[in-house]
Amino acid sequence: MPVVETLRAPRATDVLVAALGAAVGIGLLFLFPDLVTELPDAVPAVPGVPAVGAAPWWAAVGCLLAQGVFLVWARHARKTAVLGVSAAAGLFAATLPGTVLDVTAPAIILVVFCAFLATPSRGLWWAFAVAGLLNLAGNFINAFGAEGADPLAAFGESFVQVGGLFGIPLLLAVVLRARRESRDAQRRELRALTRERDALVDAKVARERAAMARELHDIAAHHMSGIALMASAVERQVSTDPDAARASATAIRAESTAVLQNLRRVVGLLREDETGERSVESFATVPELVQSANLGRASEVRLSILRADDGRALGDGVGPLAQLAAFRAIQEALANAAMHAPGADCVVEIDDTQGTDVRVLVRNAPPVQPNPPRASGAGGFGLVGMRERAELVGADLSYGRTHAGGWEVHLVIPREGTS
């Protein structure tokens, strides 16, 4: 892996960090002579402390400025910066050994910290190891050559110094980077949860739209099929039986009013200013549905409700959504009977005697007319809508022709907690 990396224009923070490292080192150069003069006479002389303005002093300033130049790219060209800062300190130790070498420590600490604070760290460890060896050699030369320590003590002292210079900033950078990555992971998880929530909301809106379309279709099919049939009867009766024609026209008006009211009720679900004023379709409202279906029909729709012996409420244990599905299934079955078997008697049966489920049956007799008139465009979604509603609430739906030639729809709805 190449040592020299592509250098990019540094940012203001990078320049500020580099200037800080150089300024701290130069400030120590100014303080060293004063600190040495204040030492007691009993303390041995400190080697390698140049006077301010002397040639060794300017050499130290040049070393610190060189370190500052490399420190500018500590976050972008990390291997180059780590090796450059360490090489400058090692070269300074080899040419001008002495205590003044300590002024290069702030730049080393900053470059190690900034380099390992960025991610990823792969490819940086070999540069880190080389830089550590350079600093170990420089400190050994300084301790052995300038301070006169024996080789073993010089090596131990150098090893401790390098461990502090490299280990402490490395540990701090790794801890801070781990915390930053943890926060980033939490933010990514939050964004993922937000996207998942938005997707669920979109899916729910799509299901609500499909449910609304089924509601509108069920209402329209139930009423408009009857209106079409009554209108065809009026066409035949207007010249032969005016009284019957007027009665059919009255029934058509009643059906038209009913369909408008039901459509307003469905559309009212979309309005925020209407709160719960509509009646809830359930088993309790099936008698009203049957009574409405008997208006304007020559045939009869009979309702049979089989209640349990323990006196529990009708549909006890069946949720409101499941009861709505049953109501719509009955409504759609009656609409289909009026459209495909006009004049045929119908039976609606609700069996609430079972402990595990409620059974709904809608059966109509064969059509009275061989070729009954049909409303143009009617049908096509009724059975599909019933099937989707049954699957939504976990009910079993079956339908088909009877042995007598009629049609029946059978719905089995499980009670909650029994499936």
C-alpha positions as CSV (number, residue, x, y, z in Angstrom):
1,M,0.0,0.0,0.0
2,P,1.5,3.4,-1.0
3,V,2.6,5.7,1.8
4,V,1.9,9.0,-0.2
5,E,-1.8,9.6,-0.5
6,T,-3.8,12.0,-2.6
7,L,-3.9,15.3,-0.8
8,R,-7.1,17.4,-0.9
9,A,-7.7,21.0,0.0
10,P,-7.9,21.1,3.9
11,R,-10.9,22.5,5.7
12,A,-10.8,25.3,8.2
13,T,-11.0,23.0,11.1
14,D,-8.0,21.0,9.9
15,V,-5.9,24.2,9.6
16,L,-7.0,25.2,13.1
17,V,-6.0,21.9,14.6
18,A,-2.6,22.0,12.9
19,A,-2.0,25.6,14.0
20,L,-3.0,24.6,17.6
21,G,-0.4,21.8,17.6
22,A,2.4,24.0,16.3
23,A,1.5,26.9,18.6
24,V,1.6,24.6,21.7
25,G,5.0,23.3,20.7
26,I,6.4,26.8,20.0
27,G,5.0,28.0,23.3
28,L,6.9,25.3,25.1
29,L,10.1,26.3,23.4
30,F,9.7,29.8,24.8
31,L,9.0,28.4,28.3
32,F,11.8,25.8,28.5
33,P,14.7,28.3,29.2
34,D,12.7,30.0,32.0
35,L,11.8,26.6,33.5
36,V,15.5,25.5,33.5
37,T,16.7,28.7,35.2
38,E,14.2,28.3,38.0
39,L,15.4,24.8,38.9
40,P,17.3,24.4,42.3
41,D,21.0,24.2,42.1
42,A,20.9,20.6,43.5
43,V,19.0,19.4,40.3
44,P,21.3,18.3,37.6
45,A,21.5,20.4,34.5
46,V,18.9,19.7,31.8
47,P,20.5,18.8,28.5
48,G,19.4,20.1,25.1
49,V,17.6,23.3,26.1
50,P,18.5,25.9,23.5
51,A,18.3,29.6,24.1
52,V,15.6,31.6,22.4
53,G,16.8,32.7,19.0
54,A,19.8,30.4,18.8
55,A,20.3,28.1,15.9
56,P,19.0,24.9,17.7
57,W,16.0,26.9,18.8
58,W,15.2,27.8,15.2
59,A,15.7,24.2,14.1
60,A,13.2,23.2,16.7
61,V,10.7,25.8,15.3
62,G,11.3,24.4,11.8
63,C,10.5,20.9,13.1
64,L,7.3,22.0,14.7
65,L,6.2,23.9,11.6
66,A,6.9,20.8,9.5
67,Q,4.8,18.7,11.8
68,G,2.0,21.3,11.5
69,V,2.1,21.0,7.7
70,F,1.6,17.2,7.9
71,L,-1.0,17.7,10.7
72,V,-3.2,19.6,8.3
73,W,-4.0,16.4,6.4
74,A,-4.5,14.2,9.5
75,R,-8.1,13.3,8.6
76,H,-7.8,12.9,4.8
77,A,-4.2,11.6,4.2
78,R,-3.9,9.8,7.5
79,K,-0.9,7.5,6.8
80,T,1.1,10.3,5.3
81,A,0.3,12.6,8.2
82,V,1.2,10.0,10.9
83,L,4.4,9.0,9.2
84,G,5.4,12.6,8.4
85,V,4.8,13.9,11.9
86,S,6.7,11.0,13.5
87,A,9.6,11.2,10.9
88,A,10.0,15.0,11.7
89,A,10.3,14.2,15.4
90,G,12.7,11.3,14.8
91,L,14.9,13.5,12.5
92,F,15.0,16.2,15.1
93,A,16.0,13.7,17.8
94,A,18.8,12.4,15.6
95,T,20.2,15.8,14.9
96,L,19.5,17.8,18.0
97,P,18.9,15.3,20.9
98,G,17.8,16.7,24.2
99,T,14.9,17.5,26.4
100,V,13.5,19.9,23.7
101,L,12.3,16.8,21.9
102,D,9.3,16.8,24.2
103,V,7.9,19.8,22.3
104,T,7.0,17.5,19.4
105,A,4.6,15.5,21.6
106,P,1.5,17.7,21.1
107,A,1.6,17.2,17.3
108,I,2.1,13.4,17.7
109,I,-0.9,13.2,20.0
110,L,-3.1,15.2,17.7
111,V,-2.2,13.3,14.5
112,V,-2.8,9.9,16.1
113,F,-6.2,11.1,17.6
114,C,-7.4,12.7,14.3
115,A,-6.2,9.8,12.2
116,F,-8.0,7.1,14.2
117,L,-11.1,9.2,14.8
118,A,-11.9,8.9,11.1
119,T,-13.1,5.6,9.6
120,P,-12.2,3.1,8.4
121,S,-8.9,2.1,10.2
122,R,-7.8,-0.7,7.9
123,G,-4.5,0.1,6.2
124,L,-3.6,2.6,8.9
125,W,-2.2,0.2,11.4
126,W,1.1,-0.5,9.5
127,A,1.7,3.3,9.4
128,F,0.9,3.5,13.1
129,A,3.4,0.7,13.8
130,V,6.1,2.4,11.7
131,A,5.5,5.8,13.3
132,G,5.7,4.1,16.8
133,L,9.1,2.6,15.9
134,L,10.3,6.0,14.6
135,N,9.3,7.7,17.9
136,L,10.7,4.8,19.9
137,A,14.1,5.2,18.1
138,G,14.0,9.0,18.6
139,N,13.3,8.8,22.3
140,F,15.9,6.1,22.7
141,I,18.5,8.3,21.0
142,N,17.4,11.2,23.2
143,A,17.6,9.3,26.5
144,F,20.8,7.4,25.7
145,G,22.8,10.0,23.8
146,A,21.7,13.3,25.4
147,E,20.7,12.3,28.9
148,G,23.3,9.6,29.4
149,A,21.0,6.8,30.6
150,D,22.1,3.2,30.3
151,P,20.7,1.3,27.3
152,L,18.1,-0.8,29.2
153,A,16.8,2.2,31.1
154,A,16.8,4.3,28.0
155,F,14.7,1.7,26.1
156,G,12.3,1.3,29.0
157,E,11.8,5.1,29.3
158,S,11.4,5.4,25.6
159,F,8.8,2.6,25.5
160,V,6.8,4.2,28.2
161,Q,6.8,7.6,26.5
162,V,5.8,6.1,23.1
163,G,3.0,4.2,24.8
164,G,1.7,7.4,26.3
165,L,2.0,9.4,23.1
166,F,0.3,6.8,20.9
167,G,-1.8,4.7,23.3
168,I,-3.8,7.4,25.1
169,P,-5.0,9.3,22.0
170,L,-5.6,6.0,20.2
171,L,-7.8,4.8,23.0
172,L,-9.7,8.1,23.2
173,A,-10.2,8.2,19.4
174,V,-11.5,4.6,19.4
175,V,-14.0,5.2,22.2
176,L,-15.3,8.4,20.6
177,R,-15.6,6.8,17.2
178,A,-17.5,3.8,18.7
179,R,-19.9,6.2,20.3
180,R,-20.3,8.1,17.0
181,E,-20.9,4.9,15.1
182,S,-23.5,3.9,17.7
183,R,-25.3,7.2,17.2
184,D,-25.2,6.8,13.5
185,A,-26.5,3.3,13.7
186,Q,-29.4,4.5,15.9
187,R,-30.2,7.3,13.4
188,R,-30.1,4.8,10.5
189,E,-32.4,2.4,12.5
190,L,-34.7,5.4,13.2
191,R,-34.8,6.3,9.5
192,A,-35.5,2.6,8.6
193,L,-38.3,2.5,11.1
194,T,-39.7,5.8,9.8
195,R,-39.6,4.4,6.2
196,E,-41.3,1.1,7.4
197,R,-43.9,3.1,9.2
198,D,-44.6,5.2,6.1
199,A,-44.8,2.1,4.0
200,L,-47.3,0.6,6.5
201,V,-49.3,3.8,6.4
202,D,-49.3,3.8,2.6
203,A,-50.4,0.1,2.6
204,K,-53.1,0.9,5.1
205,V,-54.3,3.8,3.0
206,A,-54.4,1.6,-0.1
207,R,-56.4,-1.0,1.9
208,E,-58.8,1.7,3.1
209,R,-59.3,2.9,-0.5
210,A,-60.0,-0.6,-1.6
211,A,-62.4,-1.1,1.3
212,M,-64.1,2.2,0.4
213,A,-64.4,1.1,-3.2
214,R,-66.1,-2.1,-2.1
215,E,-68.4,-0.2,0.2
216,L,-69.5,2.1,-2.6
217,H,-69.9,-0.9,-4.9
218,D,-72.0,-2.8,-2.4
219,I,-74.3,0.2,-1.8
220,A,-74.7,1.0,-5.4
221,A,-75.2,-2.6,-6.5
222,H,-77.8,-3.2,-3.7
223,H,-79.9,-0.2,-4.5
224,M,-79.3,0.5,-8.2
225,S,-80.1,-3.1,-9.2
226,G,-83.5,-2.8,-7.5
227,I,-84.1,0.6,-9.1
228,A,-83.3,-0.8,-12.6
229,L,-85.7,-3.6,-12.1
230,M,-88.5,-1.4,-10.8
231,A,-87.9,1.0,-13.7
232,S,-88.3,-1.8,-16.2
233,A,-91.6,-2.8,-14.5
234,V,-92.8,0.8,-14.7
235,E,-92.1,0.8,-18.4
236,R,-94.5,-2.2,-18.8
237,Q,-97.1,-1.0,-16.3
238,V,-97.5,2.7,-17.3
239,S,-100.0,1.9,-20.0
240,T,-101.7,-1.2,-18.6
241,D,-101.7,-0.5,-14.8
242,P,-101.2,3.2,-13.9
243,D,-101.8,2.6,-10.2
244,A,-99.1,-0.1,-10.1
245,A,-96.8,2.2,-12.1
246,R,-97.3,5.0,-9.6
247,A,-96.5,2.6,-6.7
248,S,-93.4,1.5,-8.5
249,A,-92.3,5.1,-9.1
250,T,-92.8,5.7,-5.3
251,A,-90.6,2.7,-4.6
252,I,-88.0,4.0,-7.0
253,R,-88.0,7.3,-5.2
254,A,-87.5,5.6,-1.9
255,E,-84.7,3.5,-3.2
256,S,-83.0,6.6,-4.7
257,T,-83.3,8.3,-1.3
258,A,-81.8,5.3,0.4
259,V,-78.9,5.0,-1.9
260,L,-78.1,8.7,-1.5
261,Q,-78.2,8.5,2.3
262,N,-75.9,5.5,2.3
263,L,-73.5,7.1,-0.1
264,R,-73.4,10.2,2.1
265,R,-72.7,8.0,5.1
266,V,-69.7,6.4,3.4
267,V,-68.4,9.7,2.1
268,G,-68.9,11.1,5.6
269,L,-66.1,8.8,6.8
270,L,-63.6,11.0,5.0
271,R,-64.8,14.2,6.8
272,E,-63.1,15.1,10.1
273,D,-66.0,17.2,11.3
274,E,-68.4,14.2,11.4
275,T,-67.7,12.1,14.5
276,G,-69.5,8.8,14.8
277,E,-73.0,10.0,13.7
278,R,-73.5,7.2,11.3
279,S,-75.0,3.9,12.3
280,V,-72.7,0.9,12.6
281,E,-73.7,-2.0,10.3
282,S,-73.8,-5.2,12.4
283,F,-76.0,-8.1,13.2
284,A,-78.3,-5.7,15.0
285,T,-79.0,-3.7,11.8
286,V,-79.7,-6.7,9.6
287,P,-83.5,-6.5,10.3
288,E,-83.4,-2.9,8.9
289,L,-81.6,-4.2,5.9
290,V,-84.1,-6.9,5.3
291,Q,-87.0,-4.4,5.8
292,S,-85.4,-2.1,3.2
293,A,-84.9,-5.0,0.8
294,N,-88.7,-5.8,1.0
295,L,-89.7,-2.3,-0.3
296,G,-90.9,-2.4,-3.8
297,R,-90.4,-6.1,-4.3
298,A,-93.0,-8.5,-5.4
299,S,-91.2,-11.3,-3.6
300,E,-90.5,-11.7,0.1
301,V,-87.3,-11.5,2.0
302,R,-87.6,-13.4,5.3
303,L,-85.3,-13.1,8.2
304,S,-84.6,-16.0,10.7
305,I,-82.4,-15.4,13.7
306,L,-81.6,-18.4,15.8
307,R,-80.5,-17.3,19.3
308,A,-78.5,-19.2,21.9
309,D,-80.2,-20.6,25.0
310,D,-77.9,-18.9,27.4
311,G,-79.3,-15.4,26.5
312,R,-76.1,-13.9,25.3
313,A,-76.2,-10.9,22.9
314,L,-76.5,-11.6,19.2
315,G,-73.1,-12.0,17.7
316,D,-71.4,-12.0,21.1
317,G,-67.6,-12.7,20.6
318,V,-67.7,-11.5,17.0
319,G,-65.8,-8.2,16.5
320,P,-67.3,-5.1,14.8
321,L,-65.2,-5.6,11.6
322,A,-66.4,-9.2,11.3
323,Q,-70.1,-8.1,11.8
324,L,-69.6,-5.5,9.2
325,A,-68.3,-8.1,6.8
326,A,-71.4,-10.3,7.5
327,F,-73.7,-7.3,7.0
328,R,-72.1,-6.5,3.6
329,A,-72.2,-10.2,2.6
330,I,-76.0,-10.2,3.3
331,Q,-76.5,-6.9,1.5
332,E,-74.5,-8.1,-1.6
333,A,-76.3,-11.5,-1.7
334,L,-79.7,-9.7,-1.6
335,A,-78.6,-7.4,-4.3
336,N,-77.5,-10.3,-6.5
337,A,-80.7,-12.1,-5.9
338,A,-82.7,-9.0,-6.9
339,M,-80.6,-8.6,-10.1
340,H,-80.3,-12.3,-11.2
341,A,-83.5,-13.8,-9.7
342,P,-86.2,-11.1,-9.6
343,G,-89.4,-12.2,-8.1
344,A,-87.8,-15.1,-6.2
345,D,-88.2,-15.4,-2.4
346,C,-85.2,-15.0,-0.2
347,V,-84.3,-16.2,3.2
348,V,-81.7,-14.7,5.5
349,E,-80.7,-16.8,8.4
350,I,-78.3,-16.0,11.3
351,D,-77.5,-19.0,13.4
352,D,-76.0,-17.8,16.8
353,T,-76.5,-21.1,18.6
354,Q,-72.9,-22.5,18.1
355,G,-70.4,-21.7,20.8
356,T,-67.4,-21.3,18.4
357,D,-68.9,-19.4,15.5
358,V,-71.8,-17.6,14.0
359,R,-73.3,-18.8,10.7
360,V,-75.0,-16.6,8.1
361,L,-77.0,-18.0,5.2
362,V,-78.7,-16.2,2.4
363,R,-80.7,-18.4,0.0
364,N,-82.9,-17.3,-2.9
365,A,-85.4,-19.5,-4.9
366,P,-85.0,-19.9,-8.6
367,P,-85.9,-16.8,-10.7
368,V,-89.6,-16.5,-11.6
369,Q,-88.8,-15.1,-15.1
370,P,-86.8,-17.4,-17.4
371,N,-84.7,-14.5,-18.7
372,P,-84.8,-11.8,-16.0
373,P,-83.8,-8.2,-17.1
374,R,-80.4,-7.1,-15.8
375,A,-79.1,-3.7,-15.1
376,S,-76.4,-2.7,-17.5
377,G,-72.9,-2.8,-16.0
378,A,-74.0,-4.4,-12.7
379,G,-72.1,-7.2,-11.1
380,G,-68.5,-8.2,-11.4
381,F,-67.1,-7.3,-7.9
382,G,-69.7,-8.6,-5.4
383,L,-68.4,-12.1,-4.9
384,V,-64.8,-10.9,-5.0
385,G,-65.7,-8.3,-2.3
386,M,-67.4,-10.9,-0.1
387,R,-64.4,-13.2,-0.5
388,E,-61.9,-10.4,0.5
389,R,-64.0,-9.4,3.5
390,A,-64.2,-13.0,4.7
391,E,-60.5,-13.5,4.4
392,L,-59.9,-10.2,6.2
393,V,-61.8,-11.4,9.3
394,G,-60.8,-15.1,9.1
395,A,-64.3,-16.3,8.1
396,D,-65.1,-19.1,5.7
397,L,-67.2,-18.2,2.7
398,S,-68.9,-20.6,0.3
399,Y,-71.5,-20.0,-2.4
400,G,-73.2,-21.9,-5.2
401,R,-76.4,-23.1,-6.7
402,T,-78.9,-25.1,-4.7
403,H,-80.6,-28.4,-5.7
404,A,-83.8,-26.4,-6.5
405,G,-82.0,-24.2,-8.9
406,G,-81.6,-21.2,-6.7
407,W,-78.5,-19.6,-5.1
408,E,-77.1,-19.5,-1.6
409,V,-74.3,-17.8,0.2
410,H,-72.9,-19.3,3.4
411,L,-70.6,-17.5,5.8
412,V,-69.1,-19.0,9.0
413,I,-67.5,-16.4,11.3
414,P,-65.4,-17.6,14.2
415,R,-65.8,-16.0,17.6
416,E,-62.8,-14.3,19.1
417,G,-60.6,-16.5,21.2
418,T,-62.0,-19.8,19.8
419,S,-60.0,-20.2,16.6
